[in-house]
Amino acid sequence: MKGEKFNMLRGEFYDPADPQLTKERRHARLLLRALNRSRPGRPRVRARIIRALFAAVGDDVWIEPPFFCDYGSNIAVGDKVFFNFNCVILDAAAVRIGSRVLFGPAVQLYAATHPLDVAERRLGLELARPIAVGDDVWIGGGAIVLPGVTIGSGTVIGAGSVVTTDIPGGVVAAGNPCKVLREAGNGA
C-alpha cells in the first residue's frame, strides 16, 4: 500500500481529498445511510451492515442509529459492544474497541486531527492517531476522546468528559480535561 492512505494509517500528513480516500468515505456513507435508515425490528439487517462497515466485529454488537464514522474500515470492536444514539467515530487511524464496552449517547472518538501550525493547515493536510478502548469500559454520554488516547480495561469515563491523555485501567475518570477520580469497583 502506498499513497495518501498509507500516510494516513502511518500517522503522517495526508491529503483527505485523495481520490482513494474520498471513494472509501463515500462507500462508508452509503453503508451508514442504510444503517441509519434501518428499522429497529431488523437486527440481522443491522448486523450485516455493521459487518460490512467495520474492519472486525465481535458477537452481539449493537448500534442505535444515528451513527457516523469516516471510513469504518479502521474500526474493530469486540463482543457485546453497545453504541447509544448519535455516536461518532472519526477513524482516519485505527480505532480498537474491546469487549463489553458501553458508549453513552453522543460519544465521539476522534482519531483525526489537524496540524497546529497555521501554514501546515493551509495546505489542507491532516493527521491521525490511533485510539484504543479496553474491555469492560463505560464511556458516559457526550464524552469526547481525542487522537492517540488509550483507555484501559474496566474504566468508567464520566459523561461530558474530554479525554486528552491516556487513562489507566480500573478507574473512574471525568472532567475537562479528563482526570482520574478514584478506582473503579471490582463488581463485588
Short mmCIF file of the C-alpha atoms (twelve columns), coordinates in Angstrom:
data_MODEL
# 
_entry.id   MODEL 
# 
loop_
_atom_site.group_PDB 
_atom_site.id 
_atom_site.type_symbol 
_atom_site.label_atom_id 
_atom_site.label_alt_id 
_atom_site.label_comp_id 
_atom_site.label_asym_id 
_atom_site.label_seq_id 
_atom_site.Cartn_x 
_atom_site.Cartn_y 
_atom_site.Cartn_z 
_atom_site.pdbx_PDB_model_num 
ATOM 1   C CA . MET A 1   0.000   0.000   0.000  1 
ATOM 2   C CA . LYS A 2   1.299   3.415   -0.954 1 
ATOM 3   C CA . GLY A 3   -0.039  6.904   -1.310 1 
ATOM 4   C CA . GLU A 4   -2.207  9.020   0.937  1 
ATOM 5   C CA . LYS A 5   -3.947  6.088   2.657  1 
ATOM 6   C CA . PHE A 6   -0.546  4.672   3.570  1 
ATOM 7   C CA . ASN A 7   0.473   8.050   5.015  1 
ATOM 8   C CA . MET A 8   -2.831  8.358   6.897  1 
ATOM 9   C CA . LEU A 9   -2.539  4.951   8.544  1 
ATOM 10  C CA . ARG A 10  1.110   5.578   9.477  1 
ATOM 11  C CA . GLY A 11  0.212   8.798   11.315 1 
ATOM 12  C CA . GLU A 12  1.885   11.041  8.743  1 
ATOM 13  C CA . PHE A 13  0.440   14.058  6.953  1 
ATOM 14  C CA . TYR A 14  -2.061  13.014  4.299  1 
ATOM 15  C CA . ASP A 15  -4.386  14.700  1.832  1 
ATOM 16  C CA . PRO A 16  -8.017  13.864  2.720  1 
ATOM 17  C CA . ALA A 17  -9.093  14.926  -0.799 1 
ATOM 18  C CA . ASP A 18  -7.162  11.992  -2.283 1 
ATOM 19  C CA . PRO A 19  -9.431  10.096  -4.730 1 
ATOM 20  C CA . GLN A 20  -8.972  6.726   -2.990 1 
ATOM 21  C CA . LEU A 21  -9.783  8.164   0.443  1 
ATOM 22  C CA . THR A 22  -12.739 10.073  -0.982 1 
ATOM 23  C CA . LYS A 23  -14.061 6.860   -2.566 1 
ATOM 24  C CA . GLU A 24  -13.686 4.941   0.716  1 
ATOM 25  C CA . ARG A 25  -15.517 7.657   2.676  1 
ATOM 26  C CA . ARG A 26  -18.301 7.663   0.078  1 
ATOM 27  C CA . HIS A 27  -18.653 3.881   0.447  1 
ATOM 28  C CA . ALA A 28  -18.886 4.280   4.230  1 
ATOM 29  C CA . ARG A 29  -21.575 6.973   3.811  1 
ATOM 30  C CA . LEU A 30  -23.699 4.564   1.765  1 
ATOM 31  C CA . LEU A 31  -23.436 1.890   4.469  1 
ATOM 32  C CA . LEU A 32  -24.154 4.464   7.188  1 
ATOM 33  C CA . ARG A 33  -27.205 5.659   5.315  1 
ATOM 34  C CA . ALA A 34  -28.503 2.083   5.206  1 
ATOM 35  C CA . LEU A 35  -27.740 1.572   8.920  1 
ATOM 36  C CA . ASN A 36  -29.276 4.863   9.983  1 
ATOM 37  C CA . ARG A 37  -32.444 4.189   7.972  1 
ATOM 38  C CA . SER A 38  -32.793 0.567   9.079  1 
ATOM 39  C CA . ARG A 39  -35.844 -0.451  11.080 1 
ATOM 40  C CA . PRO A 40  -35.376 -1.336  14.766 1 
ATOM 41  C CA . GLY A 41  -37.048 -4.717  14.314 1 
ATOM 42  C CA . ARG A 42  -34.387 -5.868  11.834 1 
ATOM 43  C CA . PRO A 43  -31.349 -6.830  13.954 1 
ATOM 44  C CA . ARG A 44  -29.896 -9.177  11.310 1 
ATOM 45  C CA . VAL A 45  -30.004 -6.418  8.691  1 
ATOM 46  C CA . ARG A 46  -28.210 -4.050  11.051 1 
ATOM 47  C CA . ALA A 47  -25.635 -6.705  11.969 1 
ATOM 48  C CA . ARG A 48  -24.924 -7.351  8.271  1 
ATOM 49  C CA . ILE A 49  -24.386 -3.624  7.632  1 
ATOM 50  C CA . ILE A 50  -22.092 -3.255  10.659 1 
ATOM 51  C CA . ARG A 51  -20.007 -6.234  9.484  1 
ATOM 52  C CA . ALA A 52  -19.688 -4.652  6.030  1 
ATOM 53  C CA . LEU A 53  -18.716 -1.299  7.550  1 
ATOM 54  C CA . PHE A 54  -16.184 -2.228  10.262 1 
ATOM 55  C CA . ALA A 55  -12.839 -3.999  9.857  1 
ATOM 56  C CA . ALA A 56  -13.689 -6.507  12.597 1 
ATOM 57  C CA . VAL A 57  -16.851 -7.110  14.598 1 
ATOM 58  C CA . GLY A 58  -17.380 -9.460  17.528 1 
ATOM 59  C CA . ASP A 59  -20.654 -11.070 18.511 1 
ATOM 60  C CA . ASP A 60  -23.658 -9.160  19.862 1 
ATOM 61  C CA . VAL A 61  -22.648 -5.660  18.730 1 
ATOM 62  C CA . TRP A 62  -25.480 -3.132  18.716 1 
ATOM 63  C CA . ILE A 63  -25.564 0.408   17.333 1 
ATOM 64  C CA . GLU A 64  -28.553 2.669   17.957 1 
ATOM 65  C CA . PRO A 65  -28.865 4.932   14.910 1 
ATOM 66  C CA . PRO A 66  -27.903 7.500   14.042 1 
ATOM 67  C CA . PHE A 67  -24.225 6.577   13.959 1 
ATOM 68  C CA . PHE A 68  -21.464 8.254   11.973 1 
ATOM 69  C CA . CYS A 69  -17.868 7.467   11.033 1 
ATOM 70  C CA . ASP A 70  -15.337 8.416   8.350  1 
ATOM 71  C CA . TYR A 71  -14.256 5.076   6.905  1 
ATOM 72  C CA . GLY A 72  -15.466 2.283   9.174  1 
ATOM 73  C CA . SER A 73  -12.706 0.090   7.756  1 
ATOM 74  C CA . ASN A 74  -10.342 1.263   10.507 1 
ATOM 75  C CA . ILE A 75  -12.708 0.293   13.347 1 
ATOM 76  C CA . ALA A 76  -12.508 -3.047  15.163 1 
ATOM 77  C CA . VAL A 77  -14.897 -3.938  18.008 1 
ATOM 78  C CA . GLY A 78  -15.052 -6.936  20.324 1 
ATOM 79  C CA . ASP A 79  -18.073 -8.819  21.659 1 
ATOM 80  C CA . LYS A 80  -21.113 -7.267  23.357 1 
ATOM 81  C CA . VAL A 81  -20.388 -3.661  22.426 1 
ATOM 82  C CA . PHE A 82  -23.235 -1.139  22.624 1 
ATOM 83  C CA . PHE A 83  -23.309 2.298   20.982 1 
ATOM 84  C CA . ASN A 84  -26.189 4.507   22.112 1 
ATOM 85  C CA . PHE A 85  -27.756 7.141   19.837 1 
ATOM 86  C CA . ASN A 86  -25.687 9.695   17.934 1 
ATOM 87  C CA . CYS A 87  -22.153 8.341   18.379 1 
ATOM 88  C CA . VAL A 88  -19.350 9.483   16.054 1 
ATOM 89  C CA . ILE A 89  -16.011 7.828   15.267 1 
ATOM 90  C CA . LEU A 90  -13.548 9.715   13.074 1 
ATOM 91  C CA . ASP A 91  -11.444 6.702   12.139 1 
ATOM 92  C CA . ALA A 92  -8.651  8.080   9.978  1 
ATOM 93  C CA . ALA A 93  -6.414  5.895   12.178 1 
ATOM 94  C CA . ALA A 94  -7.135  2.563   13.811 1 
ATOM 95  C CA . VAL A 95  -9.852  2.607   16.476 1 
ATOM 96  C CA . ARG A 96  -9.765  -0.593  18.547 1 
ATOM 97  C CA . ILE A 97  -12.593 -1.273  20.988 1 
ATOM 98  C CA . GLY A 98  -12.559 -4.237  23.355 1 
ATOM 99  C CA . SER A 99  -15.436 -6.421  24.509 1 
ATOM 100 C CA . ARG A 100 -18.347 -5.461  26.791 1 
ATOM 101 C CA . VAL A 101 -17.890 -1.752  26.085 1 
ATOM 102 C CA . LEU A 102 -20.774 0.687   26.554 1 
ATOM 103 C CA . PHE A 103 -20.960 4.049   24.783 1 
ATOM 104 C CA . GLY A 104 -23.493 6.562   26.070 1 
ATOM 105 C CA . PRO A 105 -25.363 8.814   23.649 1 
ATOM 106 C CA . ALA A 106 -23.346 11.296  21.599 1 
ATOM 107 C CA . VAL A 107 -19.938 9.839   22.492 1 
ATOM 108 C CA . GLN A 108 -17.304 10.930  19.992 1 
ATOM 109 C CA . LEU A 109 -13.953 9.275   19.228 1 
ATOM 110 C CA . TYR A 110 -11.662 11.497  17.156 1 
ATOM 111 C CA . ALA A 111 -8.617  9.748   15.678 1 
ATOM 112 C CA . ALA A 112 -8.408  12.518  13.054 1 
ATOM 113 C CA . THR A 113 -6.722  15.810  13.795 1 
ATOM 114 C CA . HIS A 114 -5.244  18.838  12.047 1 
ATOM 115 C CA . PRO A 115 -1.787  20.419  12.232 1 
ATOM 116 C CA . LEU A 116 -1.331  23.063  14.903 1 
ATOM 117 C CA . ASP A 117 0.856   25.161  12.601 1 
ATOM 118 C CA . VAL A 118 -1.286  27.530  10.522 1 
ATOM 119 C CA . ALA A 119 0.932   27.224  7.432  1 
ATOM 120 C CA . GLU A 120 0.573   23.435  7.515  1 
ATOM 121 C CA . ARG A 121 -3.207  23.711  7.994  1 
ATOM 122 C CA . ARG A 122 -3.411  25.964  4.945  1 
ATOM 123 C CA . LEU A 123 -2.025  23.095  2.870  1 
ATOM 124 C CA . GLY A 124 -5.193  21.122  3.708  1 
ATOM 125 C CA . LEU A 125 -3.283  18.200  5.142  1 
ATOM 126 C CA . GLU A 126 -4.482  16.148  8.105  1 
ATOM 127 C CA . LEU A 127 -3.044  13.742  10.653 1 
ATOM 128 C CA . ALA A 128 -4.449  10.834  12.616 1 
ATOM 129 C CA . ARG A 129 -3.515  8.953   15.782 1 
ATOM 130 C CA . PRO A 130 -4.977  5.580   16.853 1 
ATOM 131 C CA . ILE A 131 -7.442  5.205   19.698 1 
ATOM 132 C CA . ALA A 132 -7.757  2.100   21.877 1 
ATOM 133 C CA . VAL A 133 -10.527 1.271   24.357 1 
ATOM 134 C CA . GLY A 134 -10.025 -1.791  26.566 1 
ATOM 135 C CA . ASP A 135 -12.554 -4.382  27.697 1 
ATOM 136 C CA . ASP A 136 -15.385 -3.601  30.141 1 
ATOM 137 C CA . VAL A 137 -15.238 0.168   29.635 1 
ATOM 138 C CA . TRP A 138 -18.210 2.504   30.004 1 
ATOM 139 C CA . ILE A 139 -17.930 5.911   28.342 1 
ATOM 140 C CA . GLY A 140 -20.693 8.250   29.514 1 
ATOM 141 C CA . GLY A 141 -22.862 10.352  27.237 1 
ATOM 142 C CA . GLY A 142 -21.337 13.287  25.444 1 
ATOM 143 C CA . ALA A 143 -17.742 12.302  26.207 1 
ATOM 144 C CA . ILE A 144 -15.077 13.111  23.624 1 
ATOM 145 C CA . VAL A 145 -11.930 11.006  23.186 1 
ATOM 146 C CA . LEU A 146 -9.103  12.780  21.359 1 
ATOM 147 C CA . PRO A 147 -6.494  11.365  18.932 1 
ATOM 148 C CA . GLY A 148 -3.898  8.960   20.273 1 
ATOM 149 C CA . VAL A 149 -5.712  8.140   23.529 1 
ATOM 150 C CA . THR A 150 -5.824  4.700   25.159 1 
ATOM 151 C CA . ILE A 151 -8.453  3.904   27.803 1 
ATOM 152 C CA . GLY A 152 -7.594  0.895   29.952 1 
ATOM 153 C CA . SER A 153 -9.894  -2.032  30.688 1 
ATOM 154 C CA . GLY A 154 -12.515 -1.726  33.412 1 
ATOM 155 C CA . THR A 155 -12.541 2.072   33.350 1 
ATOM 156 C CA . VAL A 156 -15.533 4.423   33.533 1 
ATOM 157 C CA . ILE A 157 -15.339 7.787   31.759 1 
ATOM 158 C CA . GLY A 158 -17.850 10.292  33.141 1 
ATOM 159 C CA . ALA A 159 -20.449 11.933  30.929 1 
ATOM 160 C CA . GLY A 160 -19.281 15.085  29.185 1 
ATOM 161 C CA . SER A 161 -15.592 14.376  29.731 1 
ATOM 162 C CA . VAL A 162 -12.906 15.372  27.253 1 
ATOM 163 C CA . VAL A 163 -10.246 12.650  27.272 1 
ATOM 164 C CA . THR A 164 -6.991  14.266  26.160 1 
ATOM 165 C CA . THR A 165 -4.459  11.736  27.522 1 
ATOM 166 C CA . ASP A 166 -4.299  8.013   28.263 1 
ATOM 167 C CA . ILE A 167 -6.450  6.789   31.160 1 
ATOM 168 C CA . PRO A 168 -5.333  3.642   33.021 1 
ATOM 169 C CA . GLY A 169 -7.493  0.609   33.579 1 
ATOM 170 C CA . GLY A 170 -9.772  0.117   36.573 1 
ATOM 171 C CA . VAL A 171 -10.526 3.747   37.350 1 
ATOM 172 C CA . VAL A 172 -13.338 6.282   37.265 1 
ATOM 173 C CA . ALA A 173 -12.238 9.399   35.393 1 
ATOM 174 C CA . ALA A 174 -14.116 12.563  34.453 1 
ATOM 175 C CA . GLY A 175 -13.786 16.230  33.593 1 
ATOM 176 C CA . ASN A 176 -12.336 18.564  31.022 1 
ATOM 177 C CA . PRO A 177 -9.614  17.591  30.745 1 
ATOM 178 C CA . CYS A 178 -10.498 14.107  31.980 1 
ATOM 179 C CA . LYS A 179 -8.643  13.129  35.165 1 
ATOM 180 C CA . VAL A 180 -8.665  10.000  37.308 1 
ATOM 181 C CA . LEU A 181 -11.001 10.467  40.283 1 
ATOM 182 C CA . ARG A 182 -10.757 7.088   42.012 1 
ATOM 183 C CA . GLU A 183 -10.501 3.364   41.493 1 
ATOM 184 C CA . ALA A 184 -13.490 1.673   39.875 1 
ATOM 185 C CA . GLY A 185 -15.440 -1.024  41.701 1 
ATOM 186 C CA . ASN A 186 -14.461 -4.611  41.039 1 
ATOM 187 C CA . GLY A 187 -18.021 -5.905  40.792 1 
ATOM 188 C CA . ALA A 188 -18.021 -7.467  44.255 1 
# 
